């Protein structure tokens, strides 16, 4: 693959110096920002993530901040998930859809206060959608991208590491909850969350200039825990069934197709955009849906475009959008969108990869 | 610089196979799509662009299509440029701003018919802003991203090459006008426009599968014209004063700061978003503005972040966001945003680059 050309438009992060010192080998671009993809090798990073602890620059998870008297009403307009019971200090994974029910983003929303929310976004300029809605509805809410850069600490030793830097109070933070913790005089949101299933936290670093001091403090404190710079790992996230917006779902897909129907409370989330379309979908059910696919393969090429999925006779029944070889499970692991005629566990399928068809079958669940 | 990791999210284009066969060496990501940045070397590509003809994959200039009875009204809401006199067959460079007058995109709008427009966008998800406005205002207009991929033909021999493939009719297409021309049974928009000052066309290729046949036809027809695969060239675009959204301007900037005040008809473009804010700016004038800066340098490092610009005493008076070494002009060329106290032609400035300060002065105009 070719190199990536530097420009201001592909924004550096508060942690870019740390990534470079740690020998980052590959990048992707996410929300107009650099996101590391590999340090030692994807396989070595994967093994290390499952055994130790990594610090990830996920500054590209930009925040859309809603602030003002209409912030809560706006947040509920944006998602079909019923947020009425949500309290300050809670995180919620929320599908956001357009008026047809097509996915615009799948962020985590953080309720900071009744009148203040952060939406920690996947890779689309959600800010523009939100600003358009606010303008059209003349809502009393300020919408902006604050100077907040998430830094994830992931892996089985993540809690120990974060406790060393932020104190033992972080141990009491439950999954998808957050608290405010101090680092060198700045109070920051620390949430138990992250884009892996190995456990850990996301620190919403407040202020660009606080980035490298915190990075260095974590690296220093975690030396005996074998802490390393890391990044979301392709293999681990597929094993864990963590979808990637732009890869596994786009505006073409409803939340129900993405297996996110449980986050759609179309009966009660009154006033949300896309409710009418999704009410229909929730009654009828989707005709294709995300599935874990196990590939009978000893190598898996990079999945840089849609791979068709066919039945044995060559009829198209779905597609694969993420794939890798799993060292731990000794097979290829993939995320695909499969028609209902072929989505039952055990169904045999052919993945039409660039090097020819690969035998595969539908799994009941993801691996992790 | 590190390599770019492949994924479906960084979309390939109809012409990616052509780029790869031509030995593309670098990419950037633009509107979630791959955009080549260099083939032979930036300097060699630059010389060739000024002498011969190149075919550029600019599929990343995605189209936002507006279709329906409210399309014209919506288009005028989106920009402070007065579009009332615009006729079908015309292109217009249009600043698009938010309610505060901050730049959201700087696309070219194409009027296909009274009720059908394309907005050929720079690097932000403008579709989401437009959809939000349409939803809020309940406008009768369909907004979507059609299967259209622009292919640019640029350089002094561009007209000859395009005429060989589309016929001599293209020679009559004036600057920023377009016509419909046939290629292998498909009618396509061919506009005299492009992101260089070397002359040429942009072909709005209709249908992914028509991409490589057209690419190959152009390469075949232009063999004796020394046609090569190319891409927007960093040096040439700076010399030509072609701004890059995300590099030289962002949502922080008004059109007036970007030197685009002549495209803002705030007295007559009634109903446009941001009118009140821009009316104020147009009365008072900006306090900083885009300038061409000439650097006294024999090498210029990659400008991958904002470089501060100071006066001789070290006071910050602006910033540089694009820079390169110009072979033709024998100096460094840069685009900067400079405070009014220091923006007069000839003013001496210091560019605080990564390797130390560089002497520079403000120019009256860009180079090309």
Contacts between the chains, C-beta under 8 A, distances in Angstrom:
chain1	res1	chain2	res2	distance
A	1	B	3	5.1
A	1	B	4	5.7
A	1	B	5	7.1
A	1	B	6	5.7
A	2	B	3	7.0
A	2	B	4	6.4
A	2	B	24	5.7
A	2	B	25	5.8
A	2	B	26	5.4
A	2	B	27	5.1
A	3	B	1	5.1
A	3	B	2	7.0
A	3	B	3	5.5
A	3	B	4	6.9
A	3	B	25	7.0
A	3	B	26	5.1
A	3	B	27	7.6
A	4	B	1	5.7
A	4	B	2	6.4
A	4	B	3	6.9
A	4	B	4	4.2
A	4	B	26	7.1
A	4	B	27	6.2
A	4	B	28	6.8
A	4	B	29	7.8
A	5	B	1	7.1
A	5	B	26	4.4
A	5	B	27	6.8
A	5	B	28	5.0
A	5	B	37	3.9
A	5	B	38	6.8
A	5	B	302	7.9
A	6	B	1	5.8
A	6	B	302	4.5
A	6	B	303	7.8
A	6	B	304	3.5
A	7	B	28	6.4
A	7	B	244	7.7
A	7	B	246	8.0
A	7	B	247	5.7
A	7	B	302	7.8
A	7	B	303	7.2
A	7	B	304	6.2
A	7	B	322	7.7
A	8	B	246	7.3
A	8	B	247	4.9
A	8	B	303	6.5
A	8	B	304	6.4
A	8	B	305	5.7
A	8	B	306	6.2
A	8	B	321	5.1
A	8	B	322	7.5
A	9	B	28	7.5
A	9	B	123	6.3
A	9	B	244	6.5
A	9	B	245	7.8
A	9	B	246	3.5
A	9	B	247	4.7
A	10	B	28	6.5
A	10	B	29	6.9
A	10	B	304	7.6
A	12	B	304	6.7
A	12	B	305	5.5
A	24	B	2	5.8
A	25	B	2	5.7
A	25	B	3	7.0
A	26	B	2	5.4
A	26	B	3	5.1
A	26	B	4	7.1
A	26	B	5	4.4
A	27	B	2	5.1
A	27	B	3	7.6
A	27	B	4	6.2
A	27	B	5	6.8
A	28	B	4	6.9
A	28	B	5	5.0
A	28	B	7	6.4
A	28	B	9	7.4
A	28	B	10	6.5
A	28	B	29	7.8
A	29	B	4	7.8
A	29	B	10	6.9
A	29	B	28	7.8
A	29	B	29	3.8
A	32	B	123	7.0
A	32	B	124	7.9
A	32	B	246	6.2
A	37	B	5	3.9
A	38	B	5	6.8
A	98	B	131	6.0
A	98	B	135	7.7
A	99	B	131	7.8
A	99	B	135	5.7
A	104	B	128	6.6
A	123	B	9	6.3
A	123	B	32	7.1
A	124	B	32	7.9
A	124	B	125	5.5
A	124	B	128	6.7
A	125	B	124	5.4
A	125	B	125	3.7
A	125	B	128	5.8
A	125	B	129	8.0
A	126	B	128	6.9
A	128	B	104	6.6
A	128	B	124	6.7
A	128	B	125	5.8
A	128	B	126	6.9
A	128	B	128	4.3
A	128	B	129	3.8
A	128	B	132	6.9
A	129	B	125	8.0
A	129	B	128	3.8
A	129	B	129	7.0
A	129	B	131	6.6
A	129	B	132	4.8
A	130	B	132	7.1
A	131	B	98	6.0
A	131	B	99	7.8
A	131	B	129	6.6
A	131	B	132	6.7
A	132	B	128	6.9
A	132	B	129	4.8
A	132	B	130	7.2
A	132	B	131	6.7
A	132	B	132	1.9
A	132	B	133	4.6
A	132	B	134	8.0
A	132	B	135	7.2
A	132	B	136	6.4
A	133	B	132	4.6
A	133	B	135	6.4
A	133	B	136	5.7
A	134	B	132	8.0
A	134	B	136	8.0
A	135	B	98	7.7
A	135	B	99	5.7
A	135	B	132	7.2
A	135	B	133	6.4
A	135	B	136	6.2
A	135	B	273	6.6
A	136	B	132	6.4
A	136	B	133	5.7
A	136	B	134	8.0
A	136	B	135	6.2
A	136	B	136	1.1
A	136	B	137	5.1
A	137	B	136	5.1
A	244	B	7	7.7
A	244	B	9	6.5
A	245	B	9	7.8
A	246	B	7	8.0
A	246	B	8	7.3
A	246	B	9	3.5
A	246	B	32	6.2
A	247	B	7	5.7
A	247	B	8	4.9
A	247	B	9	4.7
A	273	B	135	6.6
A	302	B	5	7.9
A	302	B	6	4.6
A	302	B	7	7.8
A	303	B	6	7.8
A	303	B	7	7.2
A	303	B	8	6.5
A	304	B	6	3.5
A	304	B	7	6.2
A	304	B	8	6.4
A	304	B	10	7.6
A	304	B	12	6.7
A	305	B	8	5.7
A	305	B	12	5.5
A	306	B	8	6.2
A	321	B	8	5.1
A	322	B	7	7.7
A	322	B	8	7.5
